[in-house]
Amino acid sequence: MTKDTSESYSDLLSRLGTIHNDLVEIKPKKDINVISKPLPVNGAAVLMGFPGSGLVGTIALQYMVEQLEFELIGTMTSKFFPPLAMMNKGVINDPVRIYVKNDIAAIVADIPIHPMICYETSRDIIDWLTQFEPKEVLTIAGIITNEPEKRVFGVATTTDALRRIQEYTMVLPIGSISGIASSILTECKARGITAYGLLGETVNAPDPRSAAATIEVLKKMYNLGLEVQPLIDQAVEIEQSMGKIAEEVQQSAEQSPKKDLPMYG
């Protein structure tokens, strides 16, 4: 007697994913866990800042959410993130935080994302964002030039999108972007999500002055009532504080076993 295998075959297809034109999409296991209230649906701008050159994105967005009193709505965790938690006046800070105010959301991180997991991190973040149908994604990073001007360079996923920032940034004619910012932009382009990258000119040290320059661009793009002079006034204090964070991340990585997936070192 022939065994009926239709149910088991159906279960197999379900486990593998969906079929598009005879191609089977394997649904990967999530590497990033998001614990958050929902974002505004259909029309939110999502801004992201992860540590990188000059810590430009982290400094800029953390300043923005504090000054404009964004609501903290969630966090992200992963077994691949370094075992590090910062604290402020005895209270633990989530290493990756999600904020929202009106139609702007911000994802701000204190921890770096190792190149080996940039793809997985960007994939899972964009997977989570897609359900809310964001209007656009913007990521802030630094670009090392060792020049004093603190210019802001701009990139976008399409020619049409580039027009939105041409007036406010210097468009990079040719070159490459690395790190989590590049992975986020690439993932958005692959999925047809409008995305922008702001690259603040910086040195290889915490750079609140470069962060202030990128905030000036955000003010014009999103009509933000945000003054940057206090950020510049606090530059020395911020440089010392963010430098300590970078040093502790480095020390944590050096003490971790290297056989699995080191975050640094």
N, C-alpha and C positions, 0 to 999 in steps of 0.2 A: 504494500500500500504506500502510495506517494504521500509524503508529509507536506502539509500546507505551510509554505514558508512566507506567504504574503505579509503576515503580521510582523514577523521578525525583520523582513526586508524593509517594511515601512518604518519600523522602529530604528533601523540602521540609518535610513535617510534622515529621519528626524534628528538623530544624534549627530550626524555629520553636518547638517545645516540645510540650506535651501538650494534648489537647483535652478540655474539660470542658463538656458540654452545648452543643456547637457553638461554644464560645468557645475561641479559640486563645491560649494563654499564651506570650508571647514571653519567652524566657529571656535576661535581660540578661547582658552580659559583666561579670565581677567587677571592681570597682574597688578592693577591699581584698584583699590577699594575706595569708593566715594560714599561718604556719609553726610548727607546734606538735605536741606529743604529744597524744593524745586526752584529753578530759575524762572524769571518771567518768560512766558511762552510767546514765540513768534515775534521777533523783533529786537531781542536784547543784543547789545554789544558786549562781547566777552574779552576782557583784557587780561593778559598773563605776564607775570614776571618771575623768572627763576634766576638763581644766582649764576652769574657768568662773569665775563670781563667787566671789572669796575663795579660789580653788583648793581648795575644801572637799573634793571627791571625791578629788582626787589626793593631798592630804596625808593624809586619813583612811585610804585603802586602802594607800598605801605604808607608813604606820606599822604598819598591821595585818599586812601580809605580812612585814615585817621582824621585828616583835616575836614573832610566832607561827611564824616560820621556815617560811613557805610555800615550796614548790619552784617555781623558775622553769622553765616548760615550753615557752614559745614567745613569738612576737612577731607583730606585724602591720605590714605595709608598704603604701604606696600612692604612686603618682605625685602624688597630690593633697596629701600631707602636706608641711609645710614642710621645707626642707633643713636640718634641725637635729638634732644628736646631742649629748646631754649626756654628761659624763664625770665619773667619781669616782675620784680618785687615779690618773689616767692611763688608766683603763679605760672604754671606751665603753658607755653605757647604751642599750639599745633604746628608742626613743621611746614605743612602746606594748608593754607586757609582759603576759604571761599567766602566772598563778600558780595553784597548786592545793595543797590540803591536805585530806585526807579527802574530805568531800562538799561542799566549798566551793571555788569557783574565783573568781579575781579578775582583772579586766582593768584595768590601771592605765596612764594615759597622761601624758606630760609635755608633749605638744603639743596645741594647740587644734584643734577641727574647725570649719572655716569653715561658716557657714549654708548656703552653696551646695552643700555635699556631705554635709550631715547625713543626708539621705534615703538616699543611696547607702551611706554608712558604716553606718548602722543596719541597712539591708537585708542587706548582706553579712555583718555580724557575726551577725545572727539566723539567716541562712541556715546559717552554719557551726555555730551552737549547736544548731540544730534536730535534727541527726543524733544528738546525745547525749541528747535528751529531758530537758532540765533541768526540775527541779521548779518553779523560779521564777527570775526575773531581778530584780535590784535595782540601781538607779542612784542615785548620790549627786551632788548639785549644791548650789550656793549660791543664796540668795535675798536680795537687798539690801534691808535695812530701816533700816540705820544706828541700830538699837536695841542696847542693851548686853546683852539677856537671853541671847542665843545659843540661842534656841528651835529645835526641829527640827520642820518641817512635813512631813506625810506625805500621799502620794497613792497610789492603786492603780488597776489596770485594771478591777476589778469591785467591786461592793458587798461581796460575800463576802470578797474579798481584803482589803478595807479594814479589816475587823474584826480582822485579825491585827496591825495596827499602831496601832489607835485608842488602845490603852492607853499606848503609848510615845511618840506624836507628837501634834502639834496638826493636826487635819485642816483643810485649806484648804476653806472653804465655796464659794468661787468665785474665779476668776482664770485665769491662763494661765502656762504654762511654755514657755521657749524653749530653743533650742540642741539639742545632741546628746542630752541627757537626754530632752527631749520627743519626739524622733524615735524613740528606743529604746522608750519607753513606748507610743507610737502603733503602732509596728511589732509589738510584743508583743500589744497589744490586738487588732489586725487578725488575728493568727494564733491567738488563743485561748491565749496563754501568760500565765500569772499573772506580774504584774510590779508592782514598787513603786518609788516615788521618795521619797528622803529629801532634804529641802531645808533645809540649815543656814542659819540667820539670820546674815548676814555684812555686812561693809562691802566696798567695792570695792578690796580689798588682800588679800594672802595672810593667811589667818585660821586658824591652827592651833587656836585656842580653839573656833571653830565646828566644825572637824573633830573635836575631842574630844567635842563634844556629839553628833555623829552616831555616833561610835564607841560611845557609851553606849547608843544605840538598837540598834546591831548586836549588842552584848553580850547584850542581852535577847532579841533575835530568834533568835540562833544559839548562845546559851550559850557565849560566848567568854570564856576566862580572860585578859582583857587589861586592864591598868591604863593609864589615860590621863594620870595625873599627870606622868610623864616627858615626854609630848608638850607639856603645858602649861609645864613647866619649860624646855623647849627652844624656846618660842614665838618669842623674839626671833631666835634663830639661824635657825629655819625661815623666818620672815618674810623675813629678808634673803636667804636662799638661794633661796626660791621667787620672790621679787621679781626676782632676777637672771635666773632662767629666763624669766620673763614679759618682761623687758626685752630679752633676746637674741632671743626669738621675734619680738617687735615689730620689732627692727632687721633681722632676717633677711627679714621680709616686706616691709619698706620698700625693701630693696635688690633685691628680686625683680622681674622684668618683670610688669607689670600686665595685659598683653594676654590672658593665658590665664585662670588661676584663682588670684587672690591669696588667701593664707590670712589675712592681716591687712592693715590699712592702707586 
